[in-house]
């Protein structure tokens, strides 16, 4: 195993981690601040990707499509909050799961009706379509570096907002005790709406930047939602910092595990056995990681302060 | 009532003239395909291909009016089973046409053949029913699943590839394809990589491919996986130094998402939209006019299935009661296949030619697989000798 290969794997792990973070950030806030289980969060990732596809078709410009998609994703998030989720905050978790699961099915089918069931793809923007020659035969697309940077910028922005602004302070307070914040005269309904809208927009953003790398298809958000839940539980519910580190950890372990599990096993067992076990073990690694962390830190890596 | 009587007497008169038992009811055909989720594109091609054939024959097969009942198996074995059972028991269909996926076929197989109803698969061709468990009521109009991979091994030999990197999703069909490929490939398989089903990011695997020193990659990545792999493969610059060889990865269902990235990639198959024969040219033209997309092998196989049923029903004069006669008529395969030569083996799987295909861009900017040369003539599957039929 060469150093280049290891470097590439780490870059991929980082990039996957950033993508997970963008999705998990909204999920952990909505779950932490409002105590609301939003299964439809993954589908908002898919919506982002389809919006990007539609706007690229309409405008022909990727950058314009990114901006329009973000605005549309935000509006869609706010509309969903206003018309559906708002009425579920005081219901129990089963009702929330049922309602948001219904939204998943509805939006997945809607995407199929509008765009057809086939897999779609969009090209990365022209000025980012180059690549860096890593080895003689292998190039690494610049676009992937940009997604890492975009993730870092969003993470920094969220950190600054939550730590140093008034709205951030309210969000932190809301995560600890929503009733108390409300009793102090803060319009908690509006706060929830903002958190929800931003969360939906971040998931949409993840979908937009993932669209040129991965393919766009109905149901593409369903699997990533499960991993996003692993991330927020590992990181500590309601904690942006926890989500960030957990996302990187999950991204790296998953990527490295998939490539290395078979190789490591084949040094111990015979190759065909390793080939059978390796891929299965690799896909379990992140769940084993989550279980192990929960044994030692039941509230996650960096739990939000005051969460009981 | 009077009117009915009139029709009846007219019918009797007509049948007397024609000398056949034209009393048979409409022919009922049930179809079980996947029409939900991302693989719906495949099921849709099958429905479209079959309906095109029906339409061209004025809604009749073998001169009999046909009632087609289309069911969605949702890619869930339990759903497929319920739908198939109700087709057989409630609707009392004469034929069931299905399925897209082999695991759906396994689910519906027993209740259909045990009720003495003919099951014709327009796509799935598992090894399970090709050998010892072959069945008099089961026909396959597509291929046996291993065959395309076996042909890929032959292509690799003919093209002079010595080291081939193989990568498939970690499930039954993926493993079958590697077995099939290794059965005929004489060179060296550098790696066997198994990815999770629905894999998103291939860059780790691409890094391994680039350091493997292989001349070519063989893969089986149907649907969205294929779109992602091909685009990422091309973006990583690997297409310049390596040949890309695959089955069900660059076909008419995935090419709209792969576009230029897939041009020149090799594939194995029994058919391509530009396979040179008159029936095929007419089919592709009519299909594109009606549905606005280039048909893939799924649509072609469904069209052939309709043509097969047409020939069999015509031979029996629409009489479905004598099962042995219907079976004999099906077995003859007396229809013009879009693939050219087509016949059934003793196990009711096809014996047909297989070709090397590559991906081309058409003048109007659409992409399709294109016939290069024939690799194996009258190629039969390797399980048929175990079938006692």
Interface residues (C-beta under 8 A of the other chain):
Chain A: X2 X4 X5 X8 X9 X12 X15 X16 X112 X116 X117 X118 X119 X120 X121 X131 X133 X135 X137 X138 X139 X140 X141 X144 X213 X214 X215 X217 X218 X219 X220 X223 X255 X258 X259 X262 X275 X278 X279 X280 X282 X283
Chain B: X36 X37 X38 X39 X40 X41 X44 X170 X192 X193 X194 X195 X196 X198 X200 X201 X203 X204 X205 X206 X207 X208 X210 X211 X223 X224 X227 X228 X231 X232 X235 X236 X237 X238 X241 X242 X253 X254 X256 X257 X258 X259
